Amino acid sequence: SLRLLGHVATVDVLCCALAERKLLLHSSNLANITPVAEAITSLMYPLQWSHAYVPILPRIMMEIIEAPQPY
């Protein structure tokens, strides 16, 4: 699943996750989102993402991306 991102983007996304920055994954194919998100959280082991984790966000909840906390 990380092959979808490529090695440079994978490292960038992992660094953002470890720094507790906001991460927003976007794809035209929804089937790609959850495996990539799960792979990133797995790479963080033994650390855990303690903020909001919503692999698929419905359009009606898009205001969540404006929240001040990491997601």
Phi and psi restraints in degrees (range 20) as a CNS / XPLOR table:
assign (resid 1 and name C) (resid 2 and name N)
       (resid 2 and name CA) (resid 2 and name C) 1.0 -73.4 20.0 2
assign (resid 2 and name N) (resid 2 and name CA)
       (resid 2 and name C) (resid 3 and name N) 1.0 -14.8 20.0 2
assign (resid 2 and name C) (resid 3 and name N)
       (resid 3 and name CA) (resid 3 and name C) 1.0 -62.9 20.0 2
assign (resid 3 and name N) (resid 3 and name CA)
       (resid 3 and name C) (resid 4 and name N) 1.0 -24.6 20.0 2
assign (resid 3 and name C) (resid 4 and name N)
       (resid 4 and name CA) (resid 4 and name C) 1.0 -64.3 20.0 2
assign (resid 4 and name N) (resid 4 and name CA)
       (resid 4 and name C) (resid 5 and name N) 1.0 -32.1 20.0 2
assign (resid 4 and name C) (resid 5 and name N)
       (resid 5 and name CA) (resid 5 and name C) 1.0 -86.4 20.0 2
assign (resid 5 and name N) (resid 5 and name CA)
       (resid 5 and name C) (resid 6 and name N) 1.0 -34.6 20.0 2
assign (resid 5 and name C) (resid 6 and name N)
       (resid 6 and name CA) (resid 6 and name C) 1.0 91.1 20.0 2
assign (resid 6 and name N) (resid 6 and name CA)
       (resid 6 and name C) (resid 7 and name N) 1.0 162.7 20.0 2
assign (resid 6 and name C) (resid 7 and name N)
       (resid 7 and name CA) (resid 7 and name C) 1.0 -71.3 20.0 2
assign (resid 7 and name N) (resid 7 and name CA)
       (resid 7 and name C) (resid 8 and name N) 1.0 -37.0 20.0 2
assign (resid 7 and name C) (resid 8 and name N)
       (resid 8 and name CA) (resid 8 and name C) 1.0 -68.9 20.0 2
assign (resid 8 and name N) (resid 8 and name CA)
       (resid 8 and name C) (resid 9 and name N) 1.0 -47.0 20.0 2
assign (resid 8 and name C) (resid 9 and name N)
       (resid 9 and name CA) (resid 9 and name C) 1.0 -65.1 20.0 2
assign (resid 9 and name N) (resid 9 and name CA)
       (resid 9 and name C) (resid 10 and name N) 1.0 -35.2 20.0 2
assign (resid 9 and name C) (resid 10 and name N)
       (resid 10 and name CA) (resid 10 and name C) 1.0 -61.8 20.0 2
assign (resid 10 and name N) (resid 10 and name CA)
       (resid 10 and name C) (resid 11 and name N) 1.0 -45.4 20.0 2
assign (resid 10 and name C) (resid 11 and name N)
       (resid 11 and name CA) (resid 11 and name C) 1.0 -64.4 20.0 2
assign (resid 11 and name N) (resid 11 and name CA)
       (resid 11 and name C) (resid 12 and name N) 1.0 -42.6 20.0 2
assign (resid 11 and name C) (resid 12 and name N)
       (resid 12 and name CA) (resid 12 and name C) 1.0 -61.0 20.0 2
assign (resid 12 and name N) (resid 12 and name CA)
       (resid 12 and name C) (resid 13 and name N) 1.0 -46.3 20.0 2
assign (resid 12 and name C) (resid 13 and name N)
       (resid 13 and name CA) (resid 13 and name C) 1.0 -65.9 20.0 2
assign (resid 13 and name N) (resid 13 and name CA)
       (resid 13 and name C) (resid 14 and name N) 1.0 -40.6 20.0 2
assign (resid 13 and name C) (resid 14 and name N)
       (resid 14 and name CA) (resid 14 and name C) 1.0 -64.3 20.0 2
assign (resid 14 and name N) (resid 14 and name CA)
       (resid 14 and name C) (resid 15 and name N) 1.0 -41.0 20.0 2
assign (resid 14 and name C) (resid 15 and name N)
       (resid 15 and name CA) (resid 15 and name C) 1.0 -62.3 20.0 2
assign (resid 15 and name N) (resid 15 and name CA)
       (resid 15 and name C) (resid 16 and name N) 1.0 -41.3 20.0 2
assign (resid 15 and name C) (resid 16 and name N)
       (resid 16 and name CA) (resid 16 and name C) 1.0 -64.1 20.0 2
assign (resid 16 and name N) (resid 16 and name CA)
       (resid 16 and name C) (resid 17 and name N) 1.0 -40.9 20.0 2
assign (resid 16 and name C) (resid 17 and name N)
       (resid 17 and name CA) (resid 17 and name C) 1.0 -64.9 20.0 2
assign (resid 17 and name N) (resid 17 and name CA)
       (resid 17 and name C) (resid 18 and name N) 1.0 -43.3 20.0 2
assign (resid 17 and name C) (resid 18 and name N)
       (resid 18 and name CA) (resid 18 and name C) 1.0 -67.9 20.0 2
assign (resid 18 and name N) (resid 18 and name CA)
       (resid 18 and name C) (resid 19 and name N) 1.0 -27.8 20.0 2
assign (resid 18 and name C) (resid 19 and name N)
       (resid 19 and name CA) (resid 19 and name C) 1.0 -88.4 20.0 2
assign (resid 19 and name N) (resid 19 and name CA)
       (resid 19 and name C) (resid 20 and name N) 1.0 5.5 20.0 2
assign (resid 19 and name C) (resid 20 and name N)
       (resid 20 and name CA) (resid 20 and name C) 1.0 57.1 20.0 2
assign (resid 20 and name N) (resid 20 and name CA)
       (resid 20 and name C) (resid 21 and name N) 1.0 43.1 20.0 2
assign (resid 20 and name C) (resid 21 and name N)
       (resid 21 and name CA) (resid 21 and name C) 1.0 -92.3 20.0 2
assign (resid 21 and name N) (resid 21 and name CA)
       (resid 21 and name C) (resid 22 and name N) 1.0 163.9 20.0 2
assign (resid 21 and name C) (resid 22 and name N)
       (resid 22 and name CA) (resid 22 and name C) 1.0 -69.2 20.0 2
assign (resid 22 and name N) (resid 22 and name CA)
       (resid 22 and name C) (resid 23 and name N) 1.0 135.5 20.0 2
assign (resid 22 and name C) (resid 23 and name N)
       (resid 23 and name CA) (resid 23 and name C) 1.0 -126.4 20.0 2
assign (resid 23 and name N) (resid 23 and name CA)
       (resid 23 and name C) (resid 24 and name N) 1.0 129.9 20.0 2
assign (resid 23 and name C) (resid 24 and name N)
       (resid 24 and name CA) (resid 24 and name C) 1.0 -130.7 20.0 2
assign (resid 24 and name N) (resid 24 and name CA)
       (resid 24 and name C) (resid 25 and name N) 1.0 114.2 20.0 2
assign (resid 24 and name C) (resid 25 and name N)
       (resid 25 and name CA) (resid 25 and name C) 1.0 -97.5 20.0 2
assign (resid 25 and name N) (resid 25 and name CA)
       (resid 25 and name C) (resid 26 and name N) 1.0 135.6 20.0 2
assign (resid 25 and name C) (resid 26 and name N)
       (resid 26 and name CA) (resid 26 and name C) 1.0 -132.2 20.0 2
assign (resid 26 and name N) (resid 26 and name CA)
       (resid 26 and name C) (resid 27 and name N) 1.0 136.8 20.0 2
assign (resid 26 and name C) (resid 27 and name N)
       (resid 27 and name CA) (resid 27 and name C) 1.0 -151.8 20.0 2
assign (resid 27 and name N) (resid 27 and name CA)
       (resid 27 and name C) (resid 28 and name N) 1.0 148.4 20.0 2
assign (resid 27 and name C) (resid 28 and name N)
       (resid 28 and name CA) (resid 28 and name C) 1.0 -75.2 20.0 2
assign (resid 28 and name N) (resid 28 and name CA)
       (resid 28 and name C) (resid 29 and name N) 1.0 -14.7 20.0 2
assign (resid 28 and name C) (resid 29 and name N)
       (resid 29 and name CA) (resid 29 and name C) 1.0 -114.8 20.0 2
assign (resid 29 and name N) (resid 29 and name CA)
       (resid 29 and name C) (resid 30 and name N) 1.0 106.9 20.0 2
assign (resid 29 and name C) (resid 30 and name N)
       (resid 30 and name CA) (resid 30 and name C) 1.0 -60.2 20.0 2
assign (resid 30 and name N) (resid 30 and name CA)
       (resid 30 and name C) (resid 31 and name N) 1.0 -25.3 20.0 2
assign (resid 30 and name C) (resid 31 and name N)
       (resid 31 and name CA) (resid 31 and name C) 1.0 -66.0 20.0 2
assign (resid 31 and name N) (resid 31 and name CA)
       (resid 31 and name C) (resid 32 and name N) 1.0 -17.5 20.0 2
assign (resid 31 and name C) (resid 32 and name N)
       (resid 32 and name CA) (resid 32 and name C) 1.0 -86.7 20.0 2
assign (resid 32 and name N) (resid 32 and name CA)
       (resid 32 and name C) (resid 33 and name N) 1.0 -22.7 20.0 2
assign (resid 32 and name C) (resid 33 and name N)
       (resid 33 and name CA) (resid 33 and name C) 1.0 -66.5 20.0 2
assign (resid 33 and name N) (resid 33 and name CA)
       (resid 33 and name C) (resid 34 and name N) 1.0 -56.0 20.0 2
assign (resid 33 and name C) (resid 34 and name N)
       (resid 34 and name CA) (resid 34 and name C) 1.0 -61.2 20.0 2
assign (resid 34 and name N) (resid 34 and name CA)
       (resid 34 and name C) (resid 35 and name N) 1.0 -45.8 20.0 2
assign (resid 34 and name C) (resid 35 and name N)
       (resid 35 and name CA) (resid 35 and name C) 1.0 -60.7 20.0 2
assign (resid 35 and name N) (resid 35 and name CA)
       (resid 35 and name C) (resid 36 and name N) 1.0 -37.5 20.0 2
assign (resid 35 and name C) (resid 36 and name N)
       (resid 36 and name CA) (resid 36 and name C) 1.0 -68.7 20.0 2
assign (resid 36 and name N) (resid 36 and name CA)
       (resid 36 and name C) (resid 37 and name N) 1.0 -44.2 20.0 2
assign (resid 36 and name C) (resid 37 and name N)
       (resid 37 and name CA) (resid 37 and name C) 1.0 -62.1 20.0 2
assign (resid 37 and name N) (resid 37 and name CA)
       (resid 37 and name C) (resid 38 and name N) 1.0 -42.4 20.0 2
assign (resid 37 and name C) (resid 38 and name N)
       (resid 38 and name CA) (resid 38 and name C) 1.0 -66.7 20.0 2
assign (resid 38 and name N) (resid 38 and name CA)
       (resid 38 and name C) (resid 39 and name N) 1.0 -37.3 20.0 2
assign (resid 38 and name C) (resid 39 and name N)
       (resid 39 and name CA) (resid 39 and name C) 1.0 -64.9 20.0 2
assign (resid 39 and name N) (resid 39 and name CA)
       (resid 39 and name C) (resid 40 and name N) 1.0 -40.8 20.0 2
assign (resid 39 and name C) (resid 40 and name N)
       (resid 40 and name CA) (resid 40 and name C) 1.0 -63.8 20.0 2
assign (resid 40 and name N) (resid 40 and name CA)
       (resid 40 and name C) (resid 41 and name N) 1.0 -44.9 20.0 2
assign (resid 40 and name C) (resid 41 and name N)
       (resid 41 and name CA) (resid 41 and name C) 1.0 -66.2 20.0 2
assign (resid 41 and name N) (resid 41 and name CA)
       (resid 41 and name C) (resid 42 and name N) 1.0 -31.9 20.0 2
assign (resid 41 and name C) (resid 42 and name N)
       (resid 42 and name CA) (resid 42 and name C) 1.0 -68.7 20.0 2
assign (resid 42 and name N) (resid 42 and name CA)
       (resid 42 and name C) (resid 43 and name N) 1.0 -36.6 20.0 2
assign (resid 42 and name C) (resid 43 and name N)
       (resid 43 and name CA) (resid 43 and name C) 1.0 -67.4 20.0 2
assign (resid 43 and name N) (resid 43 and name CA)
       (resid 43 and name C) (resid 44 and name N) 1.0 -20.5 20.0 2
assign (resid 43 and name C) (resid 44 and name N)
       (resid 44 and name CA) (resid 44 and name C) 1.0 -76.5 20.0 2
assign (resid 44 and name N) (resid 44 and name CA)
       (resid 44 and name C) (resid 45 and name N) 1.0 -12.0 20.0 2
assign (resid 44 and name C) (resid 45 and name N)
       (resid 45 and name CA) (resid 45 and name C) 1.0 -53.7 20.0 2
assign (resid 45 and name N) (resid 45 and name CA)
       (resid 45 and name C) (resid 46 and name N) 1.0 134.4 20.0 2
assign (resid 45 and name C) (resid 46 and name N)
       (resid 46 and name CA) (resid 46 and name C) 1.0 -89.2 20.0 2
assign (resid 46 and name N) (resid 46 and name CA)
       (resid 46 and name C) (resid 47 and name N) 1.0 3.3 20.0 2
assign (resid 46 and name C) (resid 47 and name N)
       (resid 47 and name CA) (resid 47 and name C) 1.0 -76.8 20.0 2
assign (resid 47 and name N) (resid 47 and name CA)
       (resid 47 and name C) (resid 48 and name N) 1.0 159.2 20.0 2
assign (resid 47 and name C) (resid 48 and name N)
       (resid 48 and name CA) (resid 48 and name C) 1.0 -129.7 20.0 2
assign (resid 48 and name N) (resid 48 and name CA)
       (resid 48 and name C) (resid 49 and name N) 1.0 143.9 20.0 2
assign (resid 48 and name C) (resid 49 and name N)
       (resid 49 and name CA) (resid 49 and name C) 1.0 -75.6 20.0 2
assign (resid 49 and name N) (resid 49 and name CA)
       (resid 49 and name C) (resid 50 and name N) 1.0 117.7 20.0 2
assign (resid 49 and name C) (resid 50 and name N)
       (resid 50 and name CA) (resid 50 and name C) 1.0 -104.2 20.0 2
assign (resid 50 and name N) (resid 50 and name CA)
       (resid 50 and name C) (resid 51 and name N) 1.0 7.8 20.0 2
assign (resid 50 and name C) (resid 51 and name N)
       (resid 51 and name CA) (resid 51 and name C) 1.0 -104.0 20.0 2
assign (resid 51 and name N) (resid 51 and name CA)
       (resid 51 and name C) (resid 52 and name N) 1.0 -174.9 20.0 2
assign (resid 51 and name C) (resid 52 and name N)
       (resid 52 and name CA) (resid 52 and name C) 1.0 -58.6 20.0 2
assign (resid 52 and name N) (resid 52 and name CA)
       (resid 52 and name C) (resid 53 and name N) 1.0 133.1 20.0 2
assign (resid 52 and name C) (resid 53 and name N)
       (resid 53 and name CA) (resid 53 and name C) 1.0 -132.3 20.0 2
assign (resid 53 and name N) (resid 53 and name CA)
       (resid 53 and name C) (resid 54 and name N) 1.0 106.5 20.0 2
assign (resid 53 and name C) (resid 54 and name N)
       (resid 54 and name CA) (resid 54 and name C) 1.0 -131.1 20.0 2
assign (resid 54 and name N) (resid 54 and name CA)
       (resid 54 and name C) (resid 55 and name N) 1.0 94.8 20.0 2
assign (resid 54 and name C) (resid 55 and name N)
       (resid 55 and name CA) (resid 55 and name C) 1.0 -59.2 20.0 2
assign (resid 55 and name N) (resid 55 and name CA)
       (resid 55 and name C) (resid 56 and name N) 1.0 -38.6 20.0 2
assign (resid 55 and name C) (resid 56 and name N)
       (resid 56 and name CA) (resid 56 and name C) 1.0 -124.0 20.0 2
assign (resid 56 and name N) (resid 56 and name CA)
       (resid 56 and name C) (resid 57 and name N) 1.0 117.4 20.0 2
assign (resid 56 and name C) (resid 57 and name N)
       (resid 57 and name CA) (resid 57 and name C) 1.0 -107.1 20.0 2
assign (resid 57 and name N) (resid 57 and name CA)
       (resid 57 and name C) (resid 58 and name N) 1.0 119.3 20.0 2
assign (resid 57 and name C) (resid 58 and name N)
       (resid 58 and name CA) (resid 58 and name C) 1.0 -64.0 20.0 2
assign (resid 58 and name N) (resid 58 and name CA)
       (resid 58 and name C) (resid 59 and name N) 1.0 150.6 20.0 2
assign (resid 58 and name C) (resid 59 and name N)
       (resid 59 and name CA) (resid 59 and name C) 1.0 -56.8 20.0 2
assign (resid 59 and name N) (resid 59 and name CA)
       (resid 59 and name C) (resid 60 and name N) 1.0 -33.6 20.0 2
assign (resid 59 and name C) (resid 60 and name N)
       (resid 60 and name CA) (resid 60 and name C) 1.0 -69.6 20.0 2
assign (resid 60 and name N) (resid 60 and name CA)
       (resid 60 and name C) (resid 61 and name N) 1.0 -10.8 20.0 2
assign (resid 60 and name C) (resid 61 and name N)
       (resid 61 and name CA) (resid 61 and name C) 1.0 -109.4 20.0 2
assign (resid 61 and name N) (resid 61 and name CA)
       (resid 61 and name C) (resid 62 and name N) 1.0 18.7 20.0 2
assign (resid 61 and name C) (resid 62 and name N)
       (resid 62 and name CA) (resid 62 and name C) 1.0 -62.5 20.0 2
assign (resid 62 and name N) (resid 62 and name CA)
       (resid 62 and name C) (resid 63 and name N) 1.0 -19.9 20.0 2
assign (resid 62 and name C) (resid 63 and name N)
       (resid 63 and name CA) (resid 63 and name C) 1.0 -65.0 20.0 2
assign (resid 63 and name N) (resid 63 and name CA)
       (resid 63 and name C) (resid 64 and name N) 1.0 -16.3 20.0 2
assign (resid 63 and name C) (resid 64 and name N)
       (resid 64 and name CA) (resid 64 and name C) 1.0 -62.1 20.0 2
assign (resid 64 and name N) (resid 64 and name CA)
       (resid 64 and name C) (resid 65 and name N) 1.0 -30.1 20.0 2
assign (resid 64 and name C) (resid 65 and name N)
       (resid 65 and name CA) (resid 65 and name C) 1.0 -68.6 20.0 2
assign (resid 65 and name N) (resid 65 and name CA)
       (resid 65 and name C) (resid 66 and name N) 1.0 -11.5 20.0 2
assign (resid 65 and name C) (resid 66 and name N)
       (resid 66 and name CA) (resid 66 and name C) 1.0 -92.4 20.0 2
assign (resid 66 and name N) (resid 66 and name CA)
       (resid 66 and name C) (resid 67 and name N) 1.0 2.2 20.0 2
assign (resid 66 and name C) (resid 67 and name N)
       (resid 67 and name CA) (resid 67 and name C) 1.0 -66.5 20.0 2
assign (resid 67 and name N) (resid 67 and name CA)
       (resid 67 and name C) (resid 68 and name N) 1.0 147.0 20.0 2
assign (resid 67 and name C) (resid 68 and name N)
       (resid 68 and name CA) (resid 68 and name C) 1.0 -75.0 20.0 2
assign (resid 68 and name N) (resid 68 and name CA)
       (resid 68 and name C) (resid 69 and name N) 1.0 -20.2 20.0 2
assign (resid 68 and name C) (resid 69 and name N)
       (resid 69 and name CA) (resid 69 and name C) 1.0 -86.2 20.0 2
assign (resid 69 and name N) (resid 69 and name CA)
       (resid 69 and name C) (resid 70 and name N) 1.0 158.8 20.0 2
assign (resid 69 and name C) (resid 70 and name N)
       (resid 70 and name CA) (resid 70 and name C) 1.0 -63.7 20.0 2
assign (resid 70 and name N) (resid 70 and name CA)
       (resid 70 and name C) (resid 71 and name N) 1.0 150.6 20.0 2
